[in-house]
C-alpha cells in the first residue's frame, strides 16, 4: 500500500488539501471529507491525504481529540469511489486503511465521527472504526458492497459483528440493507442522534470539548487498554490479514466486475455466480 511522504506536523495544518479540509480549534482537530459532488466517496488521493492528516494528529501533542465529517448535507462518506474503480483509477488506501483510520492500529487518541448524511460501505466502516459516533436524524448506514459484487473489506464484517452481535450483523452484511440513524443508535453503531435544532457536528463538538476537560494522559491510557483488548486478545489485526486478498478475488471475479459496471451504468446487475 502506498503512503504519503512524512510531512512536518507544523506544516500540515497550514496546507491546502485537494480532497479534504482541516481546522484546529484549541485541542480539537476537525477533518472534513471535501468531495460533496461525489457524495464524499474516497479514492487513492483522498485516502493519502487522510492518512497524512491523521498521522499528524497522532504526532501533535497539542491535539487531543479529532472529529471527522463530510462536506454538504447529503453524505458523510459513500465509501469507495466506484466510478474511479470502473475507470481504473488509483483507489488504494494507505497502510492506515480506509480513510486513514480503519487499520490505524495502536491509535491512542480518540476520533469522533459526525455523520451528516449517508454512511455507506467504507463510510460506514469509518464510523465503526471511530471511538464515538453521532449522526443527524436523516443519516443512513449500510454495508452495501454485496449489491455490487464486493464485500466490506475495510473491517466492516469484523467490527459490525463485534459491536452489534453476529446475527444482527449478518442480516445487514448479507443483504446490504440500509438502516436509519435511529436504528443504528438502537443497535449500538452510533452513540447518539442529534436532536431537533442541533446537528451531528454540534453534538460531536460538545463531546470533544468534554474530552478536552479531562486528562489527556488518562485518555491515552484508556485507549491503550482497549487497544490491547482488540489487538492482542481479540486479534483484530490478524483477522484483517485475509481481507485484501479476498477483496482482490471478488474484485477480479465476473460478478465483481459486473456489479461495479452495473452500478456505474445505473442498471440491475446480471449475476453469473462466477
N, C-alpha and C positions, 0 to 999 in steps of 0.2 A: 504494500500500500504506500502511496506517495504522500509525504508530509510537506507542509510549508517549511521554509527555512526559518531557523530560530531568529527572532527579532527582539531587540532590546525592549523590555516591558514599558519603559518610559516613552518609547516612540509609538507603541501600538495605539494608545488612547488618543493620539493626535492624528492618526491616519484617516484617510477617506477610503473606506472599503467599497467594493463594487456591488456586493450582493447582501451585505448586512450593514447595520449601523450600531454604534455603541455609545453609551452615555454613562458617565460616572456621577454618582450623587453621594458624596461622602464615602462611606464604606460599602456602598451598593453599586454593582455593575448591572446595567440594563443592556441586553443584547436583543436586537430586532432583526428577524429574517426579512430582507427587503426585496422580495420578489412577488409582490402582490399580483402582478399581471399573470403569474404562473401559479397562483394560489400558494405562494411561498414553497413550492417544490424545490428540492435540492439536487444539484449536480456537482461535479467534481470541484469546480471553482468555489462554490458556496461552502462545500464541506471543508475545504482547505482554510478558508477564512475563519470559519467557526472553530476549527482545530487550533488555529493560531491564537484566536482571542481567548479561548478557554485555557490554553497554555499560559497566556499572560495573566489571566485571572488566578490560576493556581500559584503563580510565582510572585504575585504582587501582595506584599504583606499588608497593605492598606485597604485591600478589598476583602470583605468578609462574607458577602453573600451575593449571588448573581440571580437575575431574572431573565428568562428567555421568552420571547413572544414573537408574533408575526405582524407584518405591516398590514394595514387595512382592517376591515371588519368582517371579512368573509372566511379567512383561513389563518390558522396558527401555522400549520405546515401540512401540505397534502402529500408529503412523502417523497419518493423518488421521482425525478422529472422523467416521466415515461416518454415524452416527446424527444428529449435528449437521448434517451436509451434507444429509441427507434431509429434515430439519425446516426447512431454510432459514436456519439459524443462521449467525452470522459464523464463518468458518473461515479467513479470510485471514491469512497470515503477515505479519510486519512486513518492512521493507526488507532486513533481515539474513537473510531466508529461513526455511526450516522449522526450528523450534526455536531461532530466533535465531542459527543457525550456518551453514546451507548457502550463504548468499550474503554472508557477512561477509568481504568482500574486504579484503586488506591486514592481516589479523589477525597480530599479532606475538608473541602468547603462545600456548603450547600448550594444547590441550584433549584430555583423555583420556576415551574412552567406556568405562564399566564396564558391560558388557552382562549384566544379571542375569536375562534371560528372552528372550522373543521380541523381535526387532527387525525389524518388518515395515514395508514401504512407507517412509514418511517417517522412521520409526525407524531403518531400515537406512541411509537417506540421511544421517542424523546421524552414524552410525558411519563411513560413507565420507568424510564431511567432517571428521571428527576427525583429529588428528595421530597418535594412538596409540589402539588399541582392544584390550581384553581381555574375555574372556567366561567365564561359568560354563559347565560342561560341558553342561548341559541347554539352553543358549541355541539359538535357531533364527534364521535370517536369510533374508529373502526380499524381493523387489520384486514383490508380487502384484497390482499395480494392474491389469494386463491382465485379471485374473479378474473385475474389477468394472467393466470398460469404460473404464478410465482408463490413465494411464501415469506413470512415475516422473519427475515434472516438477521435483523439487527437486534435480536434479543426479545422480540415481541412474544414469541412462543414460550420461552422460558420465564420471562418476567410476569406476563399476564397470568400464567398458571400459578406462580408463586404468590401473586398478590390477591387473586380472587378465587383460587381453587381450581382444580383440574376440570371438573365438569362444566362449570360456568365458562371457563376459558375455552374449552374445546368447542362449545356452541358458537362462540364468537369467531374463533380461529378458522373453523371448518366451513362456516357459512359466509364469512366476510361481512356479516351484518353490521350496520351502523347503529349506535345507541346514543341516546340523548345525554346531556350533561347531568341531568337529574339521576338517570340510571347509572351513569359512570360513578357518581358520588355514592349511590346506594351500594354498588359493588366494591368500592374502595379504590377505584382507579384514580380518582381525584379527591382532594380534601374538602373542597367547598365550591358551591355555585354562587356567583356574585348575585347579590340581591337587587331589588328594584332601586334604580338611581345610582348604582355603582357598577364598575367594570371589573373584569378579571385583573387588569393592571392595578386598579385601586386596591384590591384585596391583596395582591402579591406584594405591593409596596408596603402595605400595612404590616404584613407578616415579616417582610425583610427588615423593616425598622425595628420590630420586636426582637429579631435575632441580633441586630447590632447593639442592643442594650445589654446582652448577656456576654459572658466571657468568650472571646474567640478561641482561646486555648481550650476551654471546656467543650466548645462546639467541635473543634478538630478531634479531640479525644473521643467524643461520642461517635463521630463519623468513622474513626479508625476501628473502634469496636465493631461497628456494623460492617465495615469492610472485611474484617476478619471472618465474621459470620458468613457473608456472601461469597468471599473469595477462597477461604481456607476450609470452611466446614461444608457449605453448600456447593463449593467448587463451580461457581458460575462461569469464570473464565474458561474452565475446561469444557463446560457444556457448549461454549461458543465455538470451539475449535472446528467442529464439522459444519458449522453454518454456511460459510462462504463456499466450501466445496459443494455442498448440497445445492446452494443457490446457483452456482455455475452450471450444475447439471440441469436444473429446471429451466434456467435462462436459455440454454442451448437446445432444449427439447423442442419438439414440434409444437406442443401445447404452450410452452413458454413464449415462443416466437409468435404464435397465433394470438395469444392473449394480449400481448403488447400491441401487435398490429391492429387488432380489433378495437382496442381502447383508443388508439390514435385516430383510427378511421371512423370511430363512433358507430360501431355496429356490434351485433352479437357475435361472440366467438364460436368457431366450429371446432370443438374438441375432438381429437383423434386418439386420446389416451396413449400418446407416444412422445 
